[in-house]
Amino acid sequence: MSRYVLGVTGASGGIYATRTAMYLKRFGHEVTLIVTHPGKQVLDYEMQNALYGYCDVECNVDDFFAECASGSADYAGMAVVPCSMGTLGRIANGTSDNLLVRAADVCLKERRPLVIVPREMPYNLIHIENMKRVTLAGAVVIPASPQFYSKPASIEELVDTVVAKILKHLGVDASQVATMATAWSGEERRFPLSGGNDN
Ligand SMILES: Cc1cc2nc3c(=O)[nH]c(=O)nc-3n(C[C@H](O)[C@H](O)[C@H](O)COP(=O)(O)O)c2cc1C
């Protein structure tokens, strides 16, 4: 069992967060949730309130006394899903001005996995520069770019093609991640999600 921080912002795509939390719980991990104020509004608007039920602890985004604000807490990593351009910019510039941004900063300084799932289109140069900065600092940027070659039969299956990649980069056991693909159809896919293929 590992502990992960899940940060959720006011970008569209709360379903990615809900399903990330769902699988982390299914695979026996603990989820500490931090949602920004706009994130709460957009989650509600996109009807993703089920997310809260998959999380063990929810920290207030203004509470710097929370454990995940400190490098001493034994978190295995953090995902920011979905990540707004505002929060991306704050992480890229080390502002640490709310708990989510501080927890991401802690992951970078402690050299722990930090997965950032930006959601915007198109990108302007500031967005691209900020993605470059967080990448150079050690984060992995995984755009919400689902793949279609496994022929997903529902929105959930499509979303899970991104979620599998998030889990893999958080360090979740590859054999657990592989069960996601077989669960969809009961049969192996032509492109297993956690094999050598990294598309
Ligand atoms: C319905 C809705 C969808 C939004 N989608 C996005 C988005 O996909 N990407 C983005 O960067 N901002 C998006 N925004 C704007 C952010 O919520 C806004 O920039 C906010 O300040 C982000 O704050 P946060 O980073 O603290 O969560 C959206 C806002 C609304 C109301």
Ligand as a Chemical Component Dictionary entry (heavy atoms), coordinates in Angstrom:
data_LIG
# 
_chem_comp.id                   LIG 
_chem_comp.type                 NON-POLYMER 
_chem_comp.pdbx_formal_charge   0 
_chem_comp.three_letter_code    LIG 
# 
loop_
_chem_comp_atom.comp_id 
_chem_comp_atom.atom_id 
_chem_comp_atom.alt_atom_id 
_chem_comp_atom.type_symbol 
_chem_comp_atom.charge 
_chem_comp_atom.model_Cartn_x 
_chem_comp_atom.model_Cartn_y 
_chem_comp_atom.model_Cartn_z 
_chem_comp_atom.pdbx_ordinal 
LIG C1  C1  C 0 -16.632 24.835 -16.788 1  
LIG C2  C2  C 0 -15.218 25.354 -16.734 2  
LIG C3  C3  C 0 -14.227 24.687 -17.431 3  
LIG C4  C4  C 0 -12.919 25.149 -17.415 4  
LIG N1  N1  N 0 -11.958 24.448 -18.091 5  
LIG C5  C5  C 0 -10.675 24.837 -18.042 6  
LIG C6  C6  C 0 -9.670  24.066 -18.684 7  
LIG O1  O1  O 0 -9.925  23.026 -19.311 8  
LIG N2  N2  N 0 -8.379  24.462 -18.560 9  
LIG C7  C7  C 0 -8.030  25.589 -17.850 10 
LIG O2  O2  O 0 -6.833  25.880 -17.761 11 
LIG N3  N3  N 0 -8.976  26.343 -17.226 12 
LIG C8  C8  C 0 -10.273 25.992 -17.303 13 
LIG N4  N4  N 0 -11.239 26.740 -16.651 14 
LIG C9  C9  C 0 -10.832 27.966 -15.959 15 
LIG C10 C10 C 0 -10.252 27.695 -14.567 16 
LIG O3  O3  O 0 -11.240 27.130 -13.712 17 
LIG C11 C11 C 0 -9.716  28.990 -13.962 18 
LIG O4  O4  O 0 -8.597  29.456 -14.717 19 
LIG C12 C12 C 0 -9.321  28.883 -12.512 20 
LIG O5  O5  O 0 -8.768  30.106 -12.070 21 
LIG C13 C13 C 0 -8.310  27.771 -12.258 22 
LIG O6  O6  O 0 -7.981  27.807 -10.882 23 
LIG P1  P1  P 0 -7.202  26.635 -10.181 24 
LIG O7  O7  O 0 -5.976  26.387 -10.975 25 
LIG O8  O8  O 0 -6.891  27.188 -8.813  26 
LIG O9  O9  O 0 -8.100  25.457 -10.077 27 
LIG C14 C14 C 0 -12.578 26.305 -16.672 28 
LIG C15 C15 C 0 -13.584 26.974 -15.958 29 
LIG C16 C16 C 0 -14.883 26.511 -16.017 30 
LIG C17 C17 C 0 -15.946 27.278 -15.238 31 
# 
loop_
_chem_comp_bond.comp_id 
_chem_comp_bond.atom_id_1 
_chem_comp_bond.atom_id_2 
_chem_comp_bond.value_order 
_chem_comp_bond.pdbx_ordinal 
LIG C1  C2  SING 1  
LIG C2  C3  SING 2  
LIG C2  C16 DOUB 3  
LIG C3  C4  DOUB 4  
LIG C4  N1  SING 5  
LIG C4  C14 SING 6  
LIG N1  C5  DOUB 7  
LIG C5  C6  SING 8  
LIG C5  C8  SING 9  
LIG C6  O1  DOUB 10 
LIG C6  N2  SING 11 
LIG N2  C7  SING 12 
LIG C7  O2  DOUB 13 
LIG C7  N3  SING 14 
LIG N3  C8  DOUB 15 
LIG C8  N4  SING 16 
LIG N4  C9  SING 17 
LIG N4  C14 SING 18 
LIG C9  C10 SING 19 
LIG C10 O3  SING 20 
LIG C10 C11 SING 21 
LIG C11 O4  SING 22 
LIG C11 C12 SING 23 
LIG C12 O5  SING 24 
LIG C12 C13 SING 25 
LIG C13 O6  SING 26 
LIG O6  P1  SING 27 
LIG P1  O7  DOUB 28 
LIG P1  O8  SING 29 
LIG P1  O9  SING 30 
LIG C14 C15 DOUB 31 
LIG C15 C16 SING 32 
LIG C16 C17 SING 33 
# 
